[in-house]
Amino acid sequence: MDKSRDQSSLIGKIVPFLGLVIVFLAVLFFVLTGFQEARIASDAEGLRIAENSIRRAVINSFASEGKFPPSFEYLKEHYGIHIDEHKFVVHYHIFASNIMPDIVVRQAD
């Protein structure tokens, strides 16, 4: 009888502990998932901000100089554009000085 009593008391101690472990793992999973979602949203917002700042500088250049900037390097040099080029890749293609250039900013690989 003592053996069955010992087993039931052991099970009575293990079951609540396992329940706490499961709850802890579930909370940890949801916290890590939230951090991942926040990072993805932050990266998307950074991409949007980078592209908008380049477009604004291009428009300011056209307004003040009467032509679109010949290159992205020109924007960086004359209009103070600072883009984290380890994080983003900027594709700046100009067809003519009086036509808005194609600007594409994407995440770096």
Gaussian input, Z-matrix of N, CA and C with variables (Angstrom, degrees):
# hf/3-21g

backbone

0 1
 N
 C     1     B1
 C     2     B2     1     A1
 N     3     B3     2     A2     1     D1
 C     4     B4     3     A3     2     D2
 C     5     B5     4     A4     3     D3
 N     6     B6     5     A5     4     D4
 C     7     B7     6     A6     5     D5
 C     8     B8     7     A7     6     D6
 N     9     B9     8     A8     7     D7
 C    10    B10     9     A9     8     D8
 C    11    B11    10    A10     9     D9
 N    12    B12    11    A11    10    D10
 C    13    B13    12    A12    11    D11
 C    14    B14    13    A13    12    D12
 N    15    B15    14    A14    13    D13
 C    16    B16    15    A15    14    D14
 C    17    B17    16    A16    15    D15
 N    18    B18    17    A17    16    D16
 C    19    B19    18    A18    17    D17
 C    20    B20    19    A19    18    D18
 N    21    B21    20    A20    19    D19
 C    22    B22    21    A21    20    D20
 C    23    B23    22    A22    21    D21
 N    24    B24    23    A23    22    D22
 C    25    B25    24    A24    23    D23
 C    26    B26    25    A25    24    D24
 N    27    B27    26    A26    25    D25
 C    28    B28    27    A27    26    D26
 C    29    B29    28    A28    27    D27
 N    30    B30    29    A29    28    D28
 C    31    B31    30    A30    29    D29
 C    32    B32    31    A31    30    D30
 N    33    B33    32    A32    31    D31
 C    34    B34    33    A33    32    D32
 C    35    B35    34    A34    33    D33
 N    36    B36    35    A35    34    D34
 C    37    B37    36    A36    35    D35
 C    38    B38    37    A37    36    D36
 N    39    B39    38    A38    37    D37
 C    40    B40    39    A39    38    D38
 C    41    B41    40    A40    39    D39
 N    42    B42    41    A41    40    D40
 C    43    B43    42    A42    41    D41
 C    44    B44    43    A43    42    D42
 N    45    B45    44    A44    43    D43
 C    46    B46    45    A45    44    D44
 C    47    B47    46    A46    45    D45
 N    48    B48    47    A47    46    D46
 C    49    B49    48    A48    47    D47
 C    50    B50    49    A49    48    D48
 N    51    B51    50    A50    49    D49
 C    52    B52    51    A51    50    D50
 C    53    B53    52    A52    51    D51
 N    54    B54    53    A53    52    D52
 C    55    B55    54    A54    53    D53
 C    56    B56    55    A55    54    D54
 N    57    B57    56    A56    55    D55
 C    58    B58    57    A57    56    D56
 C    59    B59    58    A58    57    D57
 N    60    B60    59    A59    58    D58
 C    61    B61    60    A60    59    D59
 C    62    B62    61    A61    60    D60
 N    63    B63    62    A62    61    D61
 C    64    B64    63    A63    62    D62
 C    65    B65    64    A64    63    D63
 N    66    B66    65    A65    64    D64
 C    67    B67    66    A66    65    D65
 C    68    B68    67    A67    66    D66
 N    69    B69    68    A68    67    D67
 C    70    B70    69    A69    68    D68
 C    71    B71    70    A70    69    D69
 N    72    B72    71    A71    70    D70
 C    73    B73    72    A72    71    D71
 C    74    B74    73    A73    72    D72
 N    75    B75    74    A74    73    D73
 C    76    B76    75    A75    74    D74
 C    77    B77    76    A76    75    D75
 N    78    B78    77    A77    76    D76
 C    79    B79    78    A78    77    D77
 C    80    B80    79    A79    78    D78
 N    81    B81    80    A80    79    D79
 C    82    B82    81    A81    80    D80
 C    83    B83    82    A82    81    D81
 N    84    B84    83    A83    82    D82
 C    85    B85    84    A84    83    D83
 C    86    B86    85    A85    84    D84
 N    87    B87    86    A86    85    D85
 C    88    B88    87    A87    86    D86
 C    89    B89    88    A88    87    D87
 N    90    B90    89    A89    88    D88
 C    91    B91    90    A90    89    D89
 C    92    B92    91    A91    90    D90
 N    93    B93    92    A92    91    D91
 C    94    B94    93    A93    92    D92
 C    95    B95    94    A94    93    D93
 N    96    B96    95    A95    94    D94
 C    97    B97    96    A96    95    D95
 C    98    B98    97    A97    96    D96
 N    99    B99    98    A98    97    D97
 C   100   B100    99    A99    98    D98
 C   101   B101   100   A100    99    D99
 N   102   B102   101   A101   100   D100
 C   103   B103   102   A102   101   D101
 C   104   B104   103   A103   102   D102
 N   105   B105   104   A104   103   D103
 C   106   B106   105   A105   104   D104
 C   107   B107   106   A106   105   D105
 N   108   B108   107   A107   106   D106
 C   109   B109   108   A108   107   D107
 C   110   B110   109   A109   108   D108
 N   111   B111   110   A110   109   D109
 C   112   B112   111   A111   110   D110
 C   113   B113   112   A112   111   D111
 N   114   B114   113   A113   112   D112
 C   115   B115   114   A114   113   D113
 C   116   B116   115   A115   114   D114
 N   117   B117   116   A116   115   D115
 C   118   B118   117   A117   116   D116
 C   119   B119   118   A118   117   D117
 N   120   B120   119   A119   118   D118
 C   121   B121   120   A120   119   D119
 C   122   B122   121   A121   120   D120
 N   123   B123   122   A122   121   D121
 C   124   B124   123   A123   122   D122
 C   125   B125   124   A124   123   D123
 N   126   B126   125   A125   124   D124
 C   127   B127   126   A126   125   D125
 C   128   B128   127   A127   126   D126
 N   129   B129   128   A128   127   D127
 C   130   B130   129   A129   128   D128
 C   131   B131   130   A130   129   D129
 N   132   B132   131   A131   130   D130
 C   133   B133   132   A132   131   D131
 C   134   B134   133   A133   132   D132
 N   135   B135   134   A134   133   D133
 C   136   B136   135   A135   134   D134
 C   137   B137   136   A136   135   D135
 N   138   B138   137   A137   136   D136
 C   139   B139   138   A138   137   D137
 C   140   B140   139   A139   138   D138
 N   141   B141   140   A140   139   D139
 C   142   B142   141   A141   140   D140
 C   143   B143   142   A142   141   D141
 N   144   B144   143   A143   142   D142
 C   145   B145   144   A144   143   D143
 C   146   B146   145   A145   144   D144
 N   147   B147   146   A146   145   D145
 C   148   B148   147   A147   146   D146
 C   149   B149   148   A148   147   D147
 N   150   B150   149   A149   148   D148
 C   151   B151   150   A150   149   D149
 C   152   B152   151   A151   150   D150
 N   153   B153   152   A152   151   D151
 C   154   B154   153   A153   152   D152
 C   155   B155   154   A154   153   D153
 N   156   B156   155   A155   154   D154
 C   157   B157   156   A156   155   D155
 C   158   B158   157   A157   156   D156
 N   159   B159   158   A158   157   D157
 C   160   B160   159   A159   158   D158
 C   161   B161   160   A160   159   D159
 N   162   B162   161   A161   160   D160
 C   163   B163   162   A162   161   D161
 C   164   B164   163   A163   162   D162
 N   165   B165   164   A164   163   D163
 C   166   B166   165   A165   164   D164
 C   167   B167   166   A166   165   D165
 N   168   B168   167   A167   166   D166
 C   169   B169   168   A168   167   D167
 C   170   B170   169   A169   168   D168
 N   171   B171   170   A170   169   D169
 C   172   B172   171   A171   170   D170
 C   173   B173   172   A172   171   D171
 N   174   B174   173   A173   172   D172
 C   175   B175   174   A174   173   D173
 C   176   B176   175   A175   174   D174
 N   177   B177   176   A176   175   D175
 C   178   B178   177   A177   176   D176
 C   179   B179   178   A178   177   D177
 N   180   B180   179   A179   178   D178
 C   181   B181   180   A180   179   D179
 C   182   B182   181   A181   180   D180
 N   183   B183   182   A182   181   D181
 C   184   B184   183   A183   182   D182
 C   185   B185   184   A184   183   D183
 N   186   B186   185   A185   184   D184
 C   187   B187   186   A186   185   D185
 C   188   B188   187   A187   186   D186
 N   189   B189   188   A188   187   D187
 C   190   B190   189   A189   188   D188
 C   191   B191   190   A190   189   D189
 N   192   B192   191   A191   190   D190
 C   193   B193   192   A192   191   D191
 C   194   B194   193   A193   192   D192
 N   195   B195   194   A194   193   D193
 C   196   B196   195   A195   194   D194
 C   197   B197   196   A196   195   D195
 N   198   B198   197   A197   196   D196
 C   199   B199   198   A198   197   D197
 C   200   B200   199   A199   198   D198
 N   201   B201   200   A200   199   D199
 C   202   B202   201   A201   200   D200
 C   203   B203   202   A202   201   D201
 N   204   B204   203   A203   202   D202
 C   205   B205   204   A204   203   D203
 C   206   B206   205   A205   204   D204
 N   207   B207   206   A206   205   D205
 C   208   B208   207   A207   206   D206
 C   209   B209   208   A208   207   D207
 N   210   B210   209   A209   208   D208
 C   211   B211   210   A210   209   D209
 C   212   B212   211   A211   210   D210
 N   213   B213   212   A212   211   D211
 C   214   B214   213   A213   212   D212
 C   215   B215   214   A214   213   D213
 N   216   B216   215   A215   214   D214
 C   217   B217   216   A216   215   D215
 C   218   B218   217   A217   216   D216
 N   219   B219   218   A218   217   D217
 C   220   B220   219   A219   218   D218
 C   221   B221   220   A220   219   D219
 N   222   B222   221   A221   220   D220
 C   223   B223   222   A222   221   D221
 C   224   B224   223   A223   222   D222
 N   225   B225   224   A224   223   D223
 C   226   B226   225   A225   224   D224
 C   227   B227   226   A226   225   D225
 N   228   B228   227   A227   226   D226
 C   229   B229   228   A228   227   D227
 C   230   B230   229   A229   228   D228
 N   231   B231   230   A230   229   D229
 C   232   B232   231   A231   230   D230
 C   233   B233   232   A232   231   D231
 N   234   B234   233   A233   232   D232
 C   235   B235   234   A234   233   D233
 C   236   B236   235   A235   234   D234
 N   237   B237   236   A236   235   D235
 C   238   B238   237   A237   236   D236
 C   239   B239   238   A238   237   D237
 N   240   B240   239   A239   238   D238
 C   241   B241   240   A240   239   D239
 C   242   B242   241   A241   240   D240
 N   243   B243   242   A242   241   D241
 C   244   B244   243   A243   242   D242
 C   245   B245   244   A244   243   D243
 N   246   B246   245   A245   244   D244
 C   247   B247   246   A246   245   D245
 C   248   B248   247   A247   246   D246
 N   249   B249   248   A248   247   D247
 C   250   B250   249   A249   248   D248
 C   251   B251   250   A250   249   D249
 N   252   B252   251   A251   250   D250
 C   253   B253   252   A252   251   D251
 C   254   B254   253   A253   252   D252
 N   255   B255   254   A254   253   D253
 C   256   B256   255   A255   254   D254
 C   257   B257   256   A256   255   D255
 N   258   B258   257   A257   256   D256
 C   259   B259   258   A258   257   D257
 C   260   B260   259   A259   258   D258
 N   261   B261   260   A260   259   D259
 C   262   B262   261   A261   260   D260
 C   263   B263   262   A262   261   D261
 N   264   B264   263   A263   262   D262
 C   265   B265   264   A264   263   D263
 C   266   B266   265   A265   264   D264
 N   267   B267   266   A266   265   D265
 C   268   B268   267   A267   266   D266
 C   269   B269   268   A268   267   D267
 N   270   B270   269   A269   268   D268
 C   271   B271   270   A270   269   D269
 C   272   B272   271   A271   270   D270
 N   273   B273   272   A272   271   D271
 C   274   B274   273   A273   272   D272
 C   275   B275   274   A274   273   D273
 N   276   B276   275   A275   274   D274
 C   277   B277   276   A276   275   D275
 C   278   B278   277   A277   276   D276
 N   279   B279   278   A278   277   D277
 C   280   B280   279   A279   278   D278
 C   281   B281   280   A280   279   D279
 N   282   B282   281   A281   280   D280
 C   283   B283   282   A282   281   D281
 C   284   B284   283   A283   282   D282
 N   285   B285   284   A284   283   D283
 C   286   B286   285   A285   284   D284
 C   287   B287   286   A286   285   D285
 N   288   B288   287   A287   286   D286
 C   289   B289   288   A288   287   D287
 C   290   B290   289   A289   288   D288
 N   291   B291   290   A290   289   D289
 C   292   B292   291   A291   290   D290
 C   293   B293   292   A292   291   D291
 N   294   B294   293   A293   292   D292
 C   295   B295   294   A294   293   D293
 C   296   B296   295   A295   294   D294
 N   297   B297   296   A296   295   D295
 C   298   B298   297   A297   296   D296
 C   299   B299   298   A298   297   D297
 N   300   B300   299   A299   298   D298
 C   301   B301   300   A300   299   D299
 C   302   B302   301   A301   300   D300
 N   303   B303   302   A302   301   D301
 C   304   B304   303   A303   302   D302
 C   305   B305   304   A304   303   D303
 N   306   B306   305   A305   304   D304
 C   307   B307   306   A306   305   D305
 C   308   B308   307   A307   306   D306
 N   309   B309   308   A308   307   D307
 C   310   B310   309   A309   308   D308
 C   311   B311   310   A310   309   D309
 N   312   B312   311   A311   310   D310
 C   313   B313   312   A312   311   D311
 C   314   B314   313   A313   312   D312
 N   315   B315   314   A314   313   D313
 C   316   B316   315   A315   314   D314
 C   317   B317   316   A316   315   D315
 N   318   B318   317   A317   316   D316
 C   319   B319   318   A318   317   D317
 C   320   B320   319   A319   318   D318
 N   321   B321   320   A320   319   D319
 C   322   B322   321   A321   320   D320
 C   323   B323   322   A322   321   D321
 N   324   B324   323   A323   322   D322
 C   325   B325   324   A324   323   D323
 C   326   B326   325   A325   324   D324

   B1=1.4358
   B2=1.5203
   B3=1.3202
   B4=1.4510
   B5=1.5304
   B6=1.3528
   B7=1.4609
   B8=1.5359
   B9=1.3040
   B10=1.4634
   B11=1.5258
   B12=1.3319
   B13=1.4600
   B14=1.5320
   B15=1.3482
   B16=1.4609
   B17=1.5260
   B18=1.3589
   B19=1.4646
   B20=1.5258
   B21=1.3001
   B22=1.4646
   B23=1.5256
   B24=1.3271
   B25=1.4642
   B26=1.5350
   B27=1.3360
   B28=1.4603
   B29=1.5279
   B30=1.3098
   B31=1.4729
   B32=1.5238
   B33=1.3078
   B34=1.4678
   B35=1.5182
   B36=1.3079
   B37=1.4611
   B38=1.5297
   B39=1.3395
   B40=1.4638
   B41=1.5289
   B42=1.3174
   B43=1.4679
   B44=1.5345
   B45=1.3331
   B46=1.4725
   B47=1.5349
   B48=1.3216
   B49=1.4582
   B50=1.5293
   B51=1.3380
   B52=1.4682
   B53=1.5253
   B54=1.3116
   B55=1.4686
   B56=1.5230
   B57=1.3286
   B58=1.4682
   B59=1.5200
   B60=1.3209
   B61=1.4638
   B62=1.5286
   B63=1.3162
   B64=1.4669
   B65=1.5252
   B66=1.3238
   B67=1.4693
   B68=1.5312
   B69=1.3273
   B70=1.4604
   B71=1.5255
   B72=1.3209
   B73=1.4651
   B74=1.5268
   B75=1.3196
   B76=1.4652
   B77=1.5260
   B78=1.3270
   B79=1.4639
   B80=1.5296
   B81=1.3022
   B82=1.4622
   B83=1.5255
   B84=1.3166
   B85=1.4554
   B86=1.5297
   B87=1.3367
   B88=1.4579
   B89=1.5298
   B90=1.3047
   B91=1.4643
   B92=1.5233
   B93=1.3169
   B94=1.4685
   B95=1.5253
   B96=1.3190
   B97=1.4627
   B98=1.5235
   B99=1.3204
   B100=1.4665
   B101=1.5142
   B102=1.3338
   B103=1.4632
   B104=1.5196
   B105=1.3080
   B106=1.4659
   B107=1.5290
   B108=1.3259
   B109=1.4596
   B110=1.5265
   B111=1.3261
   B112=1.4643
   B113=1.5254
   B114=1.3224
   B115=1.4679
   B116=1.5204
   B117=1.3206
   B118=1.4655
   B119=1.5291
   B120=1.3213
   B121=1.4658
   B122=1.5239
   B123=1.3175
   B124=1.4668
   B125=1.5273
   B126=1.3135
   B127=1.4637
   B128=1.5283
   B129=1.3151
   B130=1.4631
   B131=1.5237
   B132=1.3105
   B133=1.4673
   B134=1.5301
   B135=1.3146
   B136=1.4590
   B137=1.5172
   B138=1.3105
   B139=1.4618
   B140=1.5266
   B141=1.3152
   B142=1.4677
   B143=1.5316
   B144=1.3264
   B145=1.4639
   B146=1.5279
   B147=1.3315
   B148=1.4647
   B149=1.5277
   B150=1.3150
   B151=1.4649
   B152=1.5228
   B153=1.3280
   B154=1.4647
   B155=1.5302
   B156=1.3281
   B157=1.4694
   B158=1.5274
   B159=1.3156
   B160=1.4658
   B161=1.5200
   B162=1.3237
   B163=1.4734
   B164=1.5327
   B165=1.3314
   B166=1.4656
   B167=1.5257
   B168=1.3286
   B169=1.4669
   B170=1.5270
   B171=1.3198
   B172=1.4647
   B173=1.5252
   B174=1.3148
   B175=1.4662
   B176=1.5331
   B177=1.3367
   B178=1.4712
   B179=1.5197
   B180=1.3100
   B181=1.4590
   B182=1.5225
   B183=1.3146
   B184=1.4630
   B185=1.5281
   B186=1.3249
   B187=1.4635
   B188=1.5261
   B189=1.3155
   B190=1.4674
   B191=1.5317
   B192=1.3277
   B193=1.4701
   B194=1.5276
   B195=1.3280
   B196=1.4603
   B197=1.5160
   B198=1.3227
   B199=1.4692
   B200=1.5291
   B201=1.3114
   B202=1.4642
   B203=1.5236
   B204=1.3314
   B205=1.4703
   B206=1.5245
   B207=1.3306
   B208=1.4587
   B209=1.5315
   B210=1.3383
   B211=1.4696
   B212=1.5235
   B213=1.3069
   B214=1.4649
   B215=1.5313
   B216=1.3196
   B217=1.4588
   B218=1.5331
   B219=1.3246
   B220=1.4627
   B221=1.5350
   B222=1.3176
   B223=1.4759
   B224=1.5201
   B225=1.3175
   B226=1.4640
   B227=1.5291
   B228=1.3086
   B229=1.4545
   B230=1.5286
   B231=1.3285
   B232=1.4643
   B233=1.5343
   B234=1.3021
   B235=1.4669
   B236=1.5208
   B237=1.3075
   B238=1.4650
   B239=1.5147
   B240=1.3157
   B241=1.4657
   B242=1.5275
   B243=1.3146
   B244=1.4725
   B245=1.5257
   B246=1.3025
   B247=1.4607
   B248=1.5262
   B249=1.3187
   B250=1.4648
   B251=1.5262
   B252=1.3222
   B253=1.4624
   B254=1.5219
   B255=1.3221
   B256=1.4727
   B257=1.5203
   B258=1.3189
   B259=1.4602
   B260=1.5280
   B261=1.3486
   B262=1.4616
   B263=1.5209
   B264=1.3250
   B265=1.4651
   B266=1.5235
   B267=1.3307
   B268=1.4583
   B269=1.5263
   B270=1.3306
   B271=1.4667
   B272=1.5288
   B273=1.3082
   B274=1.4607
   B275=1.5203
   B276=1.3239
   B277=1.4673
   B278=1.5195
   B279=1.3403
   B280=1.4638
   B281=1.5179
   B282=1.3207
   B283=1.4607
   B284=1.5307
   B285=1.3265
   B286=1.4677
   B287=1.5221
   B288=1.3279
   B289=1.4636
   B290=1.5224
   B291=1.3399
   B292=1.4589
   B293=1.5277
   B294=1.3255
   B295=1.4709
   B296=1.5312
   B297=1.3231
   B298=1.4740
   B299=1.5305
   B300=1.3178
   B301=1.4838
   B302=1.5312
   B303=1.3144
   B304=1.4666
   B305=1.5241
   B306=1.3272
   B307=1.4577
   B308=1.5225
   B309=1.3292
   B310=1.4523
   B311=1.5267
   B312=1.3165
   B313=1.4667
   B314=1.5122
   B315=1.3182
   B316=1.4697
   B317=1.5210
   B318=1.3070
   B319=1.4650
   B320=1.5265
   B321=1.3132
   B322=1.4694
   B323=1.5261
   B324=1.2984
   B325=1.4717
   B326=1.5042
   A1=111.65
   A2=115.86
   A3=119.07
   A4=110.76
   A5=115.36
   A6=119.57
   A7=110.52
   A8=118.62
   A9=121.22
   A10=110.53
   A11=117.03
   A12=120.90
   A13=109.96
   A14=116.89
   A15=121.18
   A16=111.15
   A17=115.95
   A18=119.84
   A19=110.78
   A20=118.17
   A21=120.01
   A22=111.10
   A23=118.42
   A24=119.33
   A25=109.88
   A26=117.07
   A27=120.99
   A28=110.04
   A29=116.96
   A30=121.11
   A31=109.61
   A32=116.92
   A33=121.00
   A34=112.35
   A35=118.60
   A36=121.83
   A37=111.76
   A38=117.49
   A39=121.50
   A40=111.86
   A41=118.08
   A42=121.34
   A43=111.49
   A44=120.86
   A45=118.87
   A46=112.32
   A47=117.04
   A48=120.64
   A49=110.71
   A50=116.74
   A51=120.55
   A52=110.74
   A53=116.57
   A54=120.38
   A55=110.89
   A56=116.48
   A57=119.94
   A58=111.66
   A59=116.77
   A60=120.60
   A61=110.30
   A62=116.95
   A63=120.97
   A64=110.55
   A65=116.96
   A66=120.46
   A67=110.04
   A68=117.52
   A69=121.27
   A70=111.11
   A71=117.85
   A72=121.40
   A73=111.16
   A74=116.95
   A75=120.13
   A76=110.63
   A77=117.41
   A78=121.19
   A79=110.04
   A80=117.44
   A81=121.81
   A82=110.95
   A83=117.27
   A84=121.75
   A85=110.91
   A86=116.81
   A87=120.14
   A88=112.02
   A89=118.14
   A90=121.21
   A91=110.07
   A92=117.49
   A93=120.83
   A94=111.62
   A95=117.03
   A96=120.95
   A97=110.14
   A98=117.07
   A99=120.87
   A100=112.08
   A101=117.37
   A102=120.62
   A103=111.26
   A104=116.94
   A105=121.39
   A106=110.21
   A107=117.51
   A108=121.33
   A109=110.68
   A110=117.29
   A111=121.38
   A112=110.68
   A113=117.70
   A114=121.09
   A115=110.89
   A116=116.78
   A117=121.07
   A118=110.21
   A119=116.63
   A120=120.65
   A121=110.70
   A122=117.24
   A123=121.51
   A124=110.73
   A125=117.51
   A126=121.31
   A127=111.09
   A128=117.43
   A129=121.44
   A130=110.57
   A131=117.19
   A132=121.00
   A133=110.53
   A134=117.65
   A135=121.10
   A136=111.80
   A137=116.78
   A138=122.08
   A139=110.40
   A140=116.76
   A141=121.66
   A142=110.69
   A143=116.77
   A144=121.15
   A145=110.73
   A146=117.47
   A147=121.22
   A148=110.93
   A149=116.93
   A150=119.97
   A151=111.32
   A152=117.56
   A153=120.45
   A154=111.98
   A155=117.23
   A156=119.17
   A157=110.97
   A158=117.79
   A159=120.75
   A160=109.99
   A161=116.62
   A162=120.17
   A163=111.53
   A164=116.82
   A165=119.71
   A166=111.32
   A167=116.16
   A168=119.66
   A169=110.90
   A170=117.88
   A171=121.82
   A172=109.93
   A173=116.96
   A174=121.11
   A175=110.38
   A176=117.06
   A177=119.76
   A178=111.10
   A179=116.99
   A180=120.98
   A181=110.58
   A182=116.61
   A183=120.21
   A184=110.83
   A185=116.23
   A186=120.16
   A187=111.67
   A188=117.51
   A189=119.68
   A190=113.37
   A191=118.20
   A192=120.92
   A193=113.60
   A194=116.76
   A195=119.90
   A196=113.92
   A197=117.30
   A198=121.54
   A199=108.03
   A200=114.27
   A201=119.12
   A202=109.49
   A203=117.64
   A204=120.41
   A205=111.34
   A206=117.18
   A207=120.06
   A208=114.32
   A209=117.30
   A210=119.12
   A211=110.09
   A212=114.68
   A213=120.39
   A214=109.88
   A215=117.30
   A216=121.33
   A217=110.71
   A218=116.27
   A219=121.11
   A220=109.79
   A221=116.40
   A222=120.48
   A223=111.11
   A224=115.96
   A225=119.57
   A226=110.49
   A227=116.25
   A228=120.81
   A229=112.83
   A230=117.28
   A231=121.05
   A232=114.65
   A233=118.46
   A234=120.48
   A235=113.26
   A236=117.18
   A237=121.21
   A238=115.62
   A239=117.33
   A240=120.26
   A241=108.43
   A242=115.94
   A243=121.78
   A244=108.25
   A245=116.15
   A246=122.93
   A247=107.36
   A248=116.36
   A249=120.38
   A250=108.06
   A251=115.92
   A252=120.24
   A253=113.01
   A254=117.13
   A255=120.13
   A256=109.85
   A257=115.76
   A258=121.70
   A259=112.28
   A260=116.81
   A261=121.58
   A262=110.92
   A263=115.00
   A264=122.52
   A265=106.65
   A266=116.04
   A267=121.47
   A268=108.92
   A269=115.63
   A270=121.75
   A271=106.37
   A272=115.65
   A273=122.27
   A274=107.07
   A275=116.35
   A276=120.34
   A277=108.67
   A278=114.94
   A279=119.64
   A280=108.80
   A281=115.41
   A282=121.86
   A283=110.15
   A284=115.92
   A285=121.92
   A286=107.53
   A287=116.40
   A288=119.47
   A289=113.08
   A290=117.73
   A291=120.19
   A292=113.39
   A293=117.03
   A294=121.96
   A295=108.07
   A296=114.87
   A297=120.83
   A298=109.58
   A299=117.10
   A300=119.50
   A301=111.86
   A302=114.51
   A303=120.12
   A304=107.50
   A305=115.62
   A306=120.75
   A307=107.42
   A308=115.55
   A309=121.40
   A310=107.71
   A311=115.12
   A312=120.60
   A313=106.95
   A314=116.04
   A315=119.63
   A316=109.64
   A317=115.67
   A318=121.45
   A319=109.31
   A320=116.01
   A321=120.15
   A322=108.70
   A323=116.41
   A324=120.58
   A325=112.16
   D1=-33.26
   D2=179.72
   D3=-65.70
   D4=-34.11
   D5=-178.52
   D6=-66.38
   D7=-43.46
   D8=179.73
   D9=-68.45
   D10=-33.27
   D11=177.84
   D12=-68.31
   D13=-39.51
   D14=178.43
   D15=-65.13
   D16=-40.64
   D17=179.47
   D18=-66.48
   D19=-42.47
   D20=-179.14
   D21=-68.70
   D22=-34.66
   D23=178.14
   D24=-71.67
   D25=-34.29
   D26=176.50
   D27=-65.23
   D28=-44.67
   D29=178.04
   D30=-64.39
   D31=-38.80
   D32=177.78
   D33=-63.02
   D34=-26.60
   D35=177.70
   D36=-86.77
   D37=-34.65
   D38=-175.82
   D39=-75.49
   D40=-40.03
   D41=-175.45
   D42=-59.97
   D43=-48.57
   D44=177.60
   D45=-63.01
   D46=-36.60
   D47=178.33
   D48=-62.88
   D49=-44.83
   D50=178.49
   D51=-63.60
   D52=-37.30
   D53=177.28
   D54=-61.70
   D55=-43.61
   D56=178.14
   D57=-64.27
   D58=-40.22
   D59=178.56
   D60=-62.67
   D61=-42.55
   D62=179.59
   D63=-64.44
   D64=-43.73
   D65=178.39
   D66=-63.03
   D67=-43.64
   D68=178.74
   D69=-60.32
   D70=-45.00
   D71=179.86
   D72=-64.61
   D73=-38.19
   D74=178.18
   D75=-64.81
   D76=-44.71
   D77=178.35
   D78=-63.08
   D79=-43.44
   D80=178.18
   D81=-59.56
   D82=-43.20
   D83=178.59
   D84=-59.88
   D85=-46.75
   D86=-178.88
   D87=-67.34
   D88=-35.59
   D89=177.40
   D90=-66.26
   D91=-46.39
   D92=179.40
   D93=-64.31
   D94=-38.07
   D95=176.49
   D96=-64.04
   D97=-40.00
   D98=177.60
   D99=-63.56
   D100=-41.87
   D101=176.65
   D102=-61.64
   D103=-40.74
   D104=179.29
   D105=-63.72
   D106=-45.03
   D107=179.14
   D108=-63.29
   D109=-39.74
   D110=179.06
   D111=-65.12
   D112=-39.23
   D113=178.42
   D114=-65.11
   D115=-41.94
   D116=179.30
   D117=-63.51
   D118=-44.14
   D119=178.92
   D120=-64.68
   D121=-39.40
   D122=179.50
   D123=-65.11
   D124=-42.16
   D125=178.30
   D126=-63.41
   D127=-41.91
   D128=179.13
   D129=-64.83
   D130=-40.56
   D131=178.72
   D132=-66.95
   D133=-40.58
   D134=177.01
   D135=-61.67
   D136=-39.57
   D137=177.54
   D138=-63.55
   D139=-44.94
   D140=179.82
   D141=-63.15
   D142=-43.82
   D143=-179.82
   D144=-64.30
   D145=-42.25
   D146=179.77
   D147=-61.53
   D148=-46.54
   D149=-179.07
   D150=-66.05
   D151=-41.28
   D152=178.99
   D153=-64.29
   D154=-39.09
   D155=179.82
   D156=-67.13
   D157=-36.26
   D158=176.93
   D159=-66.27
   D160=-44.87
   D161=179.65
   D162=-62.02
   D163=-41.35
   D164=178.28
   D165=-63.02
   D166=-41.63
   D167=178.88
   D168=-65.25
   D169=-38.17
   D170=178.03
   D171=-62.95
   D172=-44.54
   D173=-179.90
   D174=-67.16
   D175=-40.85
   D176=176.50
   D177=-61.88
   D178=-39.87
   D179=178.11
   D180=-62.13
   D181=-44.78
   D182=179.58
   D183=-63.91
   D184=-40.41
   D185=-179.19
   D186=-66.54
   D187=-38.41
   D188=-176.26
   D189=-89.11
   D190=-31.16
   D191=-175.34
   D192=-107.24
   D193=-14.76
   D194=-179.83
   D195=81.42
   D196=8.02
   D197=177.53
   D198=-151.89
   D199=158.08
   D200=178.34
   D201=-80.16
   D202=149.63
   D203=-179.16
   D204=-60.36
   D205=141.23
   D206=-177.24
   D207=-72.28
   D208=-20.62
   D209=-178.02
   D210=-158.14
   D211=166.58
   D212=176.18
   D213=-67.91
   D214=-34.34
   D215=178.19
   D216=-62.13
   D217=-37.21
   D218=176.92
   D219=-61.34
   D220=-42.53
   D221=177.61
   D222=-61.30
   D223=-44.23
   D224=-179.68
   D225=-63.26
   D226=-41.77
   D227=-175.66
   D228=-73.22
   D229=-43.07
   D230=-172.55
   D231=-99.88
   D232=-19.50
   D233=-175.51
   D234=-121.88
   D235=8.18
   D236=172.72
   D237=66.36
   D238=29.36
   D239=177.86
   D240=-74.69
   D241=127.40
   D242=177.32
   D243=-124.63
   D244=110.90
   D245=179.28
   D246=-119.10
   D247=134.88
   D248=175.92
   D249=-70.82
   D250=98.85
   D251=-174.25
   D252=-77.56
   D253=-4.69
   D254=170.35
   D255=-81.75
   D256=-24.27
   D257=-176.57
   D258=-100.31
   D259=-33.72
   D260=-176.36
   D261=-126.18
   D262=149.90
   D263=174.15
   D264=-116.55
   D265=129.22
   D266=-178.23
   D267=-108.52
   D268=124.47
   D269=173.99
   D270=-106.74
   D271=114.13
   D272=-177.23
   D273=-121.61
   D274=110.54
   D275=-177.92
   D276=-123.22
   D277=120.09
   D278=-179.84
   D279=-110.78
   D280=133.40
   D281=-179.77
   D282=-93.16
   D283=-46.27
   D284=178.93
   D285=-149.99
   D286=159.08
   D287=-175.30
   D288=-70.69
   D289=-13.46
   D290=179.33
   D291=-107.83
   D292=8.67
   D293=178.61
   D294=-119.24
   D295=132.70
   D296=-179.12
   D297=-54.60
   D298=127.70
   D299=179.67
   D300=-70.34
   D301=157.45
   D302=172.23
   D303=-80.81
   D304=125.95
   D305=-179.00
   D306=-124.97
   D307=122.95
   D308=177.08
   D309=-131.28
   D310=125.54
   D311=176.11
   D312=-115.86
   D313=130.40
   D314=179.99
   D315=-137.18
   D316=165.73
   D317=177.59
   D318=-67.85
   D319=138.73
   D320=174.93
   D321=-72.70
   D322=150.47
   D323=-179.52
   D324=-78.55

